[in-house]
Amino acid sequence: MIFGFGRRNKPVDDDDEDEDEDERDYVLFQGALNGETPDLAANAKLVQAGLLETKRLVTDAMDRRAEMIRIEPKGKVAQVAFYIDGIPYPASRLPGPLAMAITQMVKLLSGLDTRERTKPQSGGVRTEFSEKKYLMKVDSAPVQGGGERLIVRIQDQSKVLEKPDDVGFSEDLKSKIREYTSHKNGLLLAAGPPNSGVTTVSVAIVRSVDAYMYSIYSLGDLGGRELAHVTPFETKAGDSLSQTIERAKRKEADVCFVDPIRDAQAAKDAVDSADKCSIIAEFPAADAADAVAKLCKLVGNHELVAERLKLVCSQKFIRVLCEKCKQAYRPNPKLLAKVGLPPETKVLYRPPRFDEDDEEEDGEERKVCKRCAGLGYYGRTAMFEVIDATEGMKKVIKQGGDLQAIRHQARQDKMQSFQSDGLRLVLEGKTSLEELQRAFRS
């Protein structure tokens, strides 16, 4: 069901500001993801108090390209923040009752229980804005002192990242994935904390496989994505991961995408089965090195992990410079040497730099870039840390998989690190040294 709350009703007076407000298109809420139909009539008071303000807030967020809205109660008021390209920006301060009305309205539209305010809830709602489809993933949770924290994650369905190039895989990384999966065995992991984009990276690994040469089966949740040349495989209740992979292998599976590996049994099943086909999965960890160390502990058999583990990829997202307003500059040779860039580098890029009082040559004030709204960045890409199965790394794993030893061996083997991949993006003009420093500080 579509709730056509797309425009504000025209006001009686003709004040210019109200006319501008009247002409504004608001977000359309088009139904909860769980299929629940919100009973607007039974919640008439809430609709009156919160619907229009909810539309305004969500519309403002989408106008500003925000991928997340956070409403945090702070005593008698609530602080609203918009996250744009991963950076939080203060949006407004709302009176407590209004923040509560918006929170409950979002929960109602998402098919959640508005009466339940003492336990976390998760849901979502389909939306449309400016002729684009969005998904709003909603999480509410009680906070100390009363009230609820509301987090709304906004996904532009026209910008679903799943291809290796979309995510930012280098040609070298794509080649490694194709090489390892061509052997039709071994374990390949996408490692990262929850909600860090690790699912997107695991799907990009799947998309890096040569689907014309090898048979790919999905035994896990692809997050609603439908991937061409990837065959969904029905699991049986009560079957272990090993049994499911064995059945897929009888269907001539060369590569199997499985659900995230979160416990010792799943880790052992994945490693045990990795001699039958290539297995791709998510793995919760701080980074690639941490994933190798944790996998060793979960499985226990270090010899087997060293033999079966082929590649671990971890990501860290950074902002991309706005193509319309980024500034070129000639870097100082000492700076190049300090950060490890080639001495022959002639030009780098950064966000526009000028004081607020700066004027153009004709005396007019500088205009803020309309594309990025003066932020200097537009969108994000990922830099990757990669650990693969060199002979040196296998030896470290067999000796116990100590975290620091893994990191040291990765440096010795000159494996792709966040730093080296970040500098690649700087050299390509996609991001700035300042953004790289910010990402590492955070």
N, C-alpha and C positions, 0 to 999 in steps of 0.2 A: 504494500500500500504506500502511496506517495502522499506526503503531507505538504500541500502546496503553499507553504508560508514563504513565498519567494520575494515579495515586495511589501514594504510597509504601506498601509492604507494612506491615502492622500489626506493631509491635515486640512483643517478648515481655513486657517489663515494663510496668507501668501508670503510669509517671511522668506527671504532668500535662502537662509540656512535650511529651513524646513523643505523648501523646494528641492535643494540639493539632496537632502535626505530622502525625499520622495523618489527621486530618480535613481537611487542606488539599488542595485540588485543584491538581494540577500541570499545566503546559502539556502538550499532546499534540503530538508530532511526526508529521506526516502525509505525508511524502514529499518528496524533493528536487525542486526546480523543473526540473532538467535530466532528470528521469525515471530517474536512476540509483537502484538499490535498494542501500542500504548492507548490506554483509555483516557482520552483527553477530556471527555465530559465529566468523568468521575474526579478528575484533577483540575477542575476549572479554575480554582484559585491559584494553583501553581502555574498553570498556563498563562493566566493574566499577569502574574508577577514576574515570571521568568522567561517566557518564550521569546519575546521581542529582544530582551537583553542578551539572551543566549545567541540569537541570530546575529546580533550586532558584534558580539565578542568573537564568534567563530568566523564571521565574514572579515573582520579586521585582521584576524590571524592569517586567513587564506590570502587576503590582499597583500600581506607582508611576507608571504612565502614561508610562514612558520610551519615547521613539521611537528611541533608539540606545544600544547598549552598546559600551563601548570597553575592551579589555583591553590594557594597555601593560606589557611586561616592563621591570623596573627592577632589574637585577642578579639577586639571588637571590629577589626577590619580583616581583609584578605588581600594578599599580594598576588597579582597576576603577572606571569612571565610568559613571553613568547620565545621559543627556541628556534632560531633561524640559522641554518647551516651548523647546527650543534652548539651555538652560542646563546646563552640566555640573555634576553633584553627585558627590562621592566616595562610592562604594558600599562598597568593601572593599579590603583588601590580601590577596592570595593568595600562598601559597608557590609558588615557581617551578614545581615539578613538577605541582601541582594546576592552575595556570593553563594549563600545556601540555596537560594531560589534557582540560580543558574546551575549549580551542582545537581540539584534534584531534577531539574528539567532535562539535563543531559542524560541522567540515569534513566528517566522515564522514556525518553526517545530511544535509548539503547536497550530497552527491554529489561532493565534491572529493577529491583525492588526498592522503591523510594522510602519504604517504611524501615528498611534495614540500614542502620547507620553505625552499627557497632562492629561490623565485620567487613573485610575487603570484598569488593565485587569487581568483576571484569565483564565487559561486553563491547558492543560497538554498534555503529549506525552507518548506513549508506547515505552519502550526500552528493549534491551536485552544486557546482558554483562556476559561473562564467563558462558554461557549456562543457565543463570537465567533471568527470566522476572521481569521487574521493571515498575512502574508507576512514572513519574515525574510530580508532580503538580506544576504549574508555576503561580507566581503572580508578576506583574510589577506595579510600582507606580512612579509618578513623584516626584522628590525631589527639595527642595529649592536650587536655584542656577543653575538649569538645570540638565539634565540627568535623568535616571531612576534607581530606586532600583529594583534589581531582586532577588527574593527568589524562589529557586527550592527545593521542598520537594521530597525526593527519597524514594519510598516504594518498598521493596523487596517482591514480590508477594509470595515467598515461605515461608515468615515469617509473614503472616497476623495473627494478634492476635485476637482471638475471643473466645477461650475456657477459662473458669475460671482459670485453672491451668497455661495457657500461660500468662495471665495477672498478676497472683500472688495472687489470692483469697486464703485465709486461709480456712481450713476445717470448722471452726466456722462460717465464713461469708457465705460459700456455704450452710451450714445447716440452717442458719437464712433465707436465700432467699427461700429455699425449704419449710420451715415451713410457712412463710408468704403467699406464693403463693398457698399453699395447701388449704387455706381457700377460694380461688377463689374470693377474694375482696381485696381492699386496694391499695394504691399508693406507688410505689417504684421508687426512683429517683437516677439517676447518676448525680452528681453535679460537675461542674468545669468550668473554663473559656474556651472560644473558642480555638481550636487547642491544647488542653491540654491532649487529649486522652480520653475525656469524652464519645465520641461515642463508642470507643472500650470497655469502662467499661459498658456502657448500654447494648451492645451486650453480654458481659460476664454475666451480670445479667440474660438476657434472656436464655443463655446457661446453667445457673445454675438451671433452672426450670426442674422438672422431666417431660420430653416431652412424656414419655410413659404413664404417668398417667393423664396428663392434656393437653387440646387442646390450642395451642398457635397460635395466629394470628398476622401478622405484618400489622399494619395500617400506618406505617411510613417508612421512607427511611433507609435502612440498610447499606447504603454506598456501594452498589454494591455487598454486601455479599449475598450468597445463603445458608441459614441455613437449614439443614435437620430437619424435624419435625416442621418447622415453616411455616405456610400457609400464603402466601401473600393475602391480602384482598383489593379489589378494592374500592377506595373511589369515591364518587359522587360529581361532581362540585356543590358547593353551600351548601352542607351538613355541619353542624357543627360537631365538634369532638364528642359531645354527641350523635348526630344522627348516626354517623358512628359506634361508639361503640355499640349503641343499635342494629344496623343491624348485627354487628359481634356477639353480644350475642344471637341473634335469630339463628345464625349458630352454637350455642353451644360453643362459645369461653369461655375458662376459664381464659386465660391470653391474654392481648392485648399490643403489643409494638406500641407506637404512636410517632409522630414527636415531636421534642423538644418543651418544654413549654416555650414560650418567652413573653407572654403577659397575661393580666388579664383574658381575655375571655377563653384562652386555659387552664389557671390554674383552673378557676371555673368549666369548662367542665370536666376536668380530676378528680377533687375532687368530683364533683357531680356524676360522672359515676363510681366512685371507689367502690360503693356498689354492682355493677352488676358483675364485674369481677376484677381480678388483673390487674393493669395498670402499665407499665414500660415505663419510659421516661427520656430524658435528661433534665437538668435544668441548665441554666447559672448562676453560682455563684462562689464566691471565694473558698468556701469549704462547707462541709455538714451543719454546723451550720448556715452559711450565707444563704444557700438554704432554711432552715426551716423558718428563719426570713423573707426572701423575699416572700416565698409562703404565709405566713400569711398575709402580706400586700396586695398581689395581690388578694387573695380570699376574705379577709375581715371577713369571718365567722370563727372565731378561734375555736369554738366548733366543727365545721364540719372538719376542718383540723386536729384537735386532734384525731377525731374519724377515719378518713380515711387514714391519712399518716402512713405508716408502717415502712419504712426504707429509709434512705438517705445515699448514699455512695459517697465519694469523694476520689480522688487519687492524689498522688504526686510521680513522677518517680525518681528513683535513680539508679545509676550505679551498675552493678554486678561485683564482683571481678573475674578476669581471673582465671579460674580453673587450668591453666597450671603454672602460676607463683606466685599465691598468697602465702603469708608467714604466717605461724602459729606463735603465740607468747603467752606467759603466761601473762595475764593481772595483773596489780597491784590491790590488794584488795581495795585500796582507790579509784582507778578509777572506779571499779565496783560499789562501793557505791555511787559515785558521779553521775553516769549516770543512776543508777537504775537497774543494771543487778544483777542476783542472785549471792550471795557471793561464791557459790560452783562452779562457772564457771571456768574451768581449761584452756581453750584455746579459743582465738579469732583469726581472720585473718585480714590481711591488704595487701596493694600492696607491692611489693618487695622494700626494702630499702637498698641502697648502694650509696656511693659517686662515682662520675665519675671516680675517680682515683683508685677505688677498683679493685683488681685483684683476680682471682680465685687462689686456692692453687697452681696450676701448673704454675702460673705466667702469664697466658693469661688473657686478658681483659674479663670482664663479657659480655656475649652475651645478646642482647636485645631479649625479648620474641617475637617470630615471630607471635604468635597468636594474641596478642593485640598490637603489635608494640611498646612495652615498656610503654604503658599507665597504665597498672596494672588493667584495667577494660575491660570487654567485654560484651556489651549489657546492657539492663536496665530491671528493674522490677518495680513494683509499691508497695507503701505502702498505706494503706487505713485508712481513718477516716470514722467511721460508727455511725450514730445516728438512734436509733430505738425506737419503741413505748413503752417505759416503762411507768408505771403509773406516775412517777415523771415528765417525759418529757411531757406527755399529760397535766398535770396540768400547766406546764410552758407555753405551747402553748395556753391553754384556757385563761390564764391570760394576753395574748397579744403577746407572741412570741418575747420577747426582746432578742436581739442577745447575750448579755453578760449573761443573765439568762440561755439561752440555753447552752452556753459553760460551765457554772458552773454546770448545772444539768448533762451534759454529763460526767463531771469529777466525780461528786458525784455517778453516776450510774456505774462508771468505764467502760464506753463504749470504744470501740476500737478507739484509736487516732493515728495520724501519728507517734507520739513518741513511743507508745507501739508496733505498728506494725513494725516500723523501728528497734526497739530493737530485735524483733523476728527474723528479717532478719539477724541482726548482730550475734545473737546466733546460727542461722543455718549456719553461715559461708558464706552467700550469698553476704554480703556487709561488709563495715568497719565502725568503729565509725567515722573516718575522713570523709567518704562520707556522713554519716548521718548529721554531723555538717555542711558540705558544703550545703546540700540540705535545711536545715533549715535557714541558713544564706541567701540563695538566695530567 
